[in-house]
Amino acid sequence: MKHFRKISDLHEALGVKPPEHPLFSVAYGERDTCTSISELDFISDFYIIGFKKLKSGQMLYGKTKYDHDLGSMSFIKPQQKVSFRNMELEEKGFMIIIHEDYLPGTSLYKEIKKYGFFDYEVNEALHLSPAEENIIWNLYFSIEKEYNNNTDEHSKSIIISHIDSLLKYAQRFYKRQFIHRTAITGATVTRFNALLTANFEERKLNNTGLPTVASLAEKMHLSSRYLTDLLKEETGKTALELIHLFLIGEAKNMLTGSDMNISEISSSLGFENPTYFSRLFKKEVGSSPNKFRDRLMN
């Protein structure tokens, strides 16, 4: 697998003209312009923001294969494996390539790490409505225009500003996609809670440990970050917070309806350490498990 440390090397592999800047570039493509790429597997030192409508072929990143037949945006972070397979564009597309070393000293150096969609899987790409697509293309062409202008002391800050706007719009459009996805596929939290219940029943039989965000996300065929963002949009709480609430609910039931001691309850829920269970219970409920039980009995 290739490791691209220079943007110029990636440009060469993609068959596009050399970049104007060693640490930042844009690449615009019309239909049929990707046909020279049969297979390319790589990791890089770059953030890559892409938009494409594929006529054929596949783009892979993360752990999931996905055939793109709709216009979609992809967000790839440094050191993430990427694969191109016999790609051919249905319409125009673009790539914005940002080397890690382009960002220090800019407002995006820390901000870009806060955008969770750089941790999504490929099948969680952002699918744009026509109106959203127009907004993204206008921002891209503004970036491209500045990229191709004669560089001066304002060029970088203007480009950074446009990229920042593009990422903020992407975050807004993902929120729309979360809402739309929920309307189509049913409430994510319902499926999530069903898996938590099933995990709890399995725990009784197989002595499995605590449920994790990663294990539940895998069963839902989502990345951990995407699942957390979906649930946050739907409930206002993260996946981990919902797991904790479920466990505390089960603990309250045991404290109320059984004579099990705290250590037994902790173990039956999957906690290896009763102290950790008691600390979590007090954080969520406001009192220790023993005080909670005493209050109910009195």
C-alpha positions as CSV (number, residue, x, y, z in Angstrom):
1,M,0.0,0.0,0.0
2,K,1.3,3.4,-0.9
3,H,1.9,6.1,1.7
4,F,1.7,9.6,0.2
5,R,3.6,12.1,2.2
6,K,3.6,14.7,-0.6
7,I,0.5,16.0,-2.4
8,S,2.3,16.1,-5.7
9,D,2.8,12.3,-5.5
10,L,-0.9,11.7,-5.0
11,H,-1.7,14.1,-8.0
12,E,0.7,12.0,-10.1
13,A,-1.0,8.7,-9.0
14,L,-4.4,10.2,-9.8
15,G,-3.2,11.5,-13.2
16,V,-4.0,15.1,-12.5
17,K,-1.7,18.1,-13.1
18,P,0.9,19.0,-10.3
19,P,-0.4,21.1,-7.4
20,E,0.1,24.8,-7.3
21,H,1.0,24.6,-3.6
22,P,3.0,21.8,-1.9
23,L,0.7,21.6,1.1
24,F,-2.8,22.4,-0.4
25,S,-4.5,21.6,-3.6
26,V,-7.8,21.2,-5.4
27,A,-8.6,18.8,-8.2
28,Y,-11.6,19.2,-10.5
29,G,-12.8,16.4,-12.7
30,E,-15.5,15.9,-15.4
31,R,-17.1,12.6,-16.3
32,D,-14.7,9.9,-17.6
33,T,-11.7,11.6,-16.1
34,C,-11.0,8.9,-13.5
35,T,-11.0,6.0,-16.0
36,S,-7.2,5.8,-15.9
37,I,-7.3,4.7,-12.3
38,S,-7.9,1.0,-12.2
39,E,-6.8,0.3,-8.6
40,L,-5.1,2.5,-6.0
41,D,-4.7,1.7,-2.3
42,F,-3.1,4.3,-0.1
43,I,-2.8,6.2,3.1
44,S,-1.7,9.7,3.3
45,D,-0.7,12.7,5.5
46,F,-3.7,14.7,4.2
47,Y,-7.3,15.5,4.9
48,I,-9.2,14.9,1.7
49,I,-12.7,16.3,1.1
50,G,-14.3,14.9,-2.0
51,F,-17.6,15.2,-4.0
52,K,-18.5,12.7,-6.7
53,K,-21.2,10.9,-8.6
54,L,-19.9,7.6,-9.8
55,K,-20.9,6.0,-13.1
56,S,-19.1,2.8,-12.1
57,G,-16.5,1.6,-9.7
58,Q,-16.0,1.9,-6.0
59,M,-14.3,4.2,-3.5
60,L,-13.5,2.5,-0.2
61,Y,-12.4,4.0,3.1
62,G,-12.9,2.9,6.7
63,K,-14.0,-0.7,6.7
64,T,-17.0,-0.6,4.4
65,K,-17.5,-1.1,0.7
66,Y,-20.0,1.1,-1.0
67,D,-21.1,1.8,-4.6
68,H,-21.8,5.5,-5.0
69,D,-24.7,6.1,-7.4
70,L,-25.7,9.4,-5.8
71,G,-23.9,12.7,-5.4
72,S,-22.1,12.3,-2.1
73,M,-19.3,14.0,-0.1
74,S,-16.6,12.1,1.6
75,F,-14.3,13.2,4.4
76,I,-11.0,11.4,4.8
77,K,-8.5,12.0,7.6
78,P,-4.7,11.5,7.6
79,Q,-3.5,7.8,8.0
80,Q,-6.9,6.4,6.9
81,K,-6.8,3.7,4.3
82,V,-8.4,4.6,1.0
83,S,-9.0,2.5,-2.1
84,F,-10.1,3.4,-5.6
85,R,-11.5,0.6,-7.8
86,N,-12.2,1.2,-11.5
87,M,-13.8,4.6,-10.9
88,E,-15.6,6.5,-13.6
89,L,-17.5,9.8,-12.9
90,E,-21.1,10.1,-13.9
91,E,-20.8,13.9,-13.7
92,K,-18.3,16.5,-12.4
93,G,-16.5,16.0,-9.1
94,F,-13.8,17.5,-7.0
95,M,-11.2,16.8,-4.3
96,I,-9.7,19.3,-1.8
97,I,-6.5,18.0,-0.4
98,I,-5.1,19.6,2.8
99,H,-1.7,18.5,4.2
100,E,-1.5,18.3,8.0
101,D,1.3,20.8,7.8
102,Y,-0.9,23.4,6.1
103,L,-3.0,23.8,9.3
104,P,-0.7,24.8,12.2
105,G,-1.2,28.5,13.1
106,T,-4.7,28.6,11.5
107,S,-8.1,28.4,13.1
108,L,-8.7,25.0,11.5
109,Y,-5.8,23.3,13.3
110,K,-8.0,22.4,16.2
111,E,-11.4,22.9,14.7
112,I,-11.0,20.3,12.0
113,K,-10.5,17.6,14.6
114,K,-13.9,18.4,16.1
115,Y,-15.8,17.4,12.9
116,G,-16.9,13.9,13.7
117,F,-17.7,13.0,10.0
118,F,-14.0,12.5,9.4
119,D,-14.4,9.3,11.5
120,Y,-17.4,8.1,9.6
121,E,-17.4,5.0,7.3
122,V,-17.8,5.3,3.6
123,N,-21.4,4.2,3.6
124,E,-22.1,7.1,5.9
125,A,-21.1,9.6,3.3
126,L,-23.1,12.9,3.0
127,H,-25.7,12.8,0.3
128,L,-26.6,16.2,-0.9
129,S,-29.9,17.6,-2.1
130,P,-29.7,19.8,-5.3
131,A,-29.9,23.0,-3.2
132,E,-27.2,21.8,-0.9
133,E,-25.1,20.7,-3.8
134,N,-25.2,24.2,-5.2
135,I,-24.0,25.7,-1.9
136,I,-21.0,23.2,-1.8
137,W,-20.1,23.9,-5.5
138,N,-20.1,27.6,-4.9
139,L,-17.8,27.2,-2.0
140,Y,-15.5,24.9,-4.0
141,F,-15.2,27.3,-6.9
142,S,-14.4,30.1,-4.4
143,I,-11.6,28.0,-3.0
144,E,-10.4,27.0,-6.5
145,K,-10.4,30.7,-7.7
146,E,-8.2,31.7,-4.7
147,Y,-6.0,28.6,-5.2
148,N,-5.3,29.6,-8.8
149,N,-4.8,33.3,-8.1
150,N,-1.4,34.8,-7.6
151,T,-0.5,34.0,-4.0
152,D,-0.3,36.9,-1.5
153,E,-0.4,37.4,2.2
154,H,-4.2,37.0,2.3
155,S,-4.5,33.8,0.2
156,K,-4.2,31.2,2.9
157,S,-6.6,32.9,5.4
158,I,-9.2,33.3,2.6
159,I,-8.8,29.6,1.7
160,I,-9.0,28.5,5.3
161,S,-12.2,30.6,5.7
162,H,-13.9,29.0,2.8
163,I,-12.9,25.5,4.0
164,D,-14.3,26.3,7.4
165,S,-17.6,27.4,5.8
166,L,-17.7,24.2,3.8
167,L,-17.2,22.1,6.8
168,K,-19.8,24.0,8.8
169,Y,-22.3,23.5,6.0
170,A,-21.5,19.8,5.8
171,Q,-22.2,19.5,9.6
172,R,-25.6,21.3,9.0
173,F,-26.4,19.0,6.0
174,Y,-25.5,15.9,8.1
175,K,-28.1,17.0,10.7
176,R,-30.7,17.1,7.9
177,Q,-29.5,13.6,6.8
178,F,-29.8,12.2,10.3
179,I,-33.4,13.5,10.5
180,H,-34.2,12.1,7.1
181,R,-32.6,8.8,7.9
182,T,-34.6,8.4,11.1
183,A,-37.9,9.1,9.2
184,I,-37.0,6.4,6.7
185,T,-35.5,3.6,8.8
186,G,-37.2,4.1,12.1
187,A,-35.9,5.5,15.4
188,T,-32.2,4.7,15.9
189,V,-32.6,4.8,19.7
190,T,-35.3,2.1,19.5
191,R,-32.9,-0.3,17.7
192,F,-30.1,0.7,20.0
193,N,-32.2,0.0,23.1
194,A,-33.3,-3.4,21.7
195,L,-29.7,-4.3,21.2
196,L,-28.9,-3.2,24.8
197,T,-31.7,-5.5,26.1
198,A,-30.5,-8.4,24.0
199,N,-27.0,-7.8,25.3
200,F,-28.2,-7.9,28.8
201,E,-30.1,-11.2,28.3
202,E,-26.9,-12.6,26.6
203,R,-24.9,-11.5,29.6
204,K,-27.0,-13.7,31.9
205,L,-26.3,-16.7,29.7
206,N,-22.7,-16.2,28.6
207,N,-21.2,-13.9,31.3
208,T,-20.3,-11.3,28.7
209,G,-18.9,-8.0,29.8
210,L,-20.3,-4.5,29.6
211,P,-21.8,-3.4,26.3
212,T,-19.6,-1.0,24.4
213,V,-20.4,1.6,21.8
214,A,-18.1,-0.1,19.3
215,S,-19.8,-3.5,19.7
216,L,-23.3,-2.1,19.4
217,A,-22.3,0.1,16.5
218,E,-20.9,-2.9,14.7
219,K,-24.2,-4.8,15.1
220,M,-26.0,-1.8,13.6
221,H,-23.5,-1.6,10.7
222,L,-22.5,1.9,11.7
223,S,-19.3,3.5,12.9
224,S,-19.1,4.4,16.5
225,R,-18.9,8.1,15.8
226,Y,-21.8,8.1,13.3
227,L,-24.0,6.2,15.8
228,T,-23.2,8.6,18.6
229,D,-24.0,11.6,16.4
230,L,-27.3,10.0,15.3
231,L,-28.3,9.3,18.9
232,K,-27.2,12.7,20.0
233,E,-29.4,14.3,17.3
234,E,-32.4,12.0,18.2
235,T,-32.1,12.0,22.0
236,G,-29.7,14.7,23.1
237,K,-27.5,12.0,24.6
238,T,-24.4,10.1,23.3
239,A,-24.3,6.4,22.8
240,L,-22.2,5.9,26.0
241,E,-24.6,8.0,28.0
242,L,-27.5,5.9,26.8
243,I,-25.6,2.7,27.8
244,H,-25.1,4.1,31.3
245,L,-28.7,5.1,31.6
246,F,-29.8,1.6,30.6
247,L,-27.4,-0.1,33.1
248,I,-28.6,2.3,35.9
249,G,-32.2,1.4,35.0
250,E,-31.5,-2.3,35.3
251,A,-29.6,-1.7,38.6
252,K,-32.5,0.2,40.1
253,N,-34.8,-2.7,39.2
254,M,-32.5,-5.1,40.9
255,L,-32.1,-2.9,44.0
256,T,-35.9,-2.7,44.2
257,G,-36.9,-6.2,43.3
258,S,-34.2,-8.5,44.7
259,D,-32.1,-9.0,47.8
260,M,-28.8,-9.2,45.8
261,N,-26.0,-7.2,47.4
262,I,-24.2,-4.4,45.5
263,S,-21.3,-6.7,44.4
264,E,-23.7,-9.3,43.0
265,I,-25.7,-6.6,41.1
266,S,-22.5,-5.1,39.8
267,S,-21.3,-8.4,38.5
268,S,-24.6,-9.4,37.0
269,L,-24.6,-6.2,35.0
270,G,-21.1,-6.9,33.6
271,F,-19.0,-4.6,35.8
272,E,-15.7,-6.0,36.9
273,N,-15.3,-3.5,39.7
274,P,-18.1,-2.8,42.2
275,T,-16.5,0.5,43.1
276,Y,-16.8,1.7,39.5
277,F,-20.4,0.6,39.4
278,S,-21.2,2.4,42.6
279,R,-19.4,5.6,41.4
280,L,-21.4,5.5,38.1
281,F,-24.6,4.9,40.0
282,K,-24.0,7.9,42.3
283,K,-23.1,10.1,39.4
284,E,-26.4,9.3,37.5
285,V,-28.8,9.0,40.5
286,G,-27.3,11.3,43.0
287,S,-26.9,8.7,45.8
288,S,-25.1,5.5,46.3
289,P,-26.8,2.1,45.5
290,N,-27.2,1.3,49.2
291,K,-28.7,4.7,50.1
292,F,-31.0,4.4,47.1
293,R,-32.3,1.0,48.4
294,D,-32.6,2.2,52.0
295,R,-34.7,5.2,50.8
296,L,-37.0,2.9,48.9
297,M,-37.4,0.6,51.9
298,N,-38.1,3.5,54.3
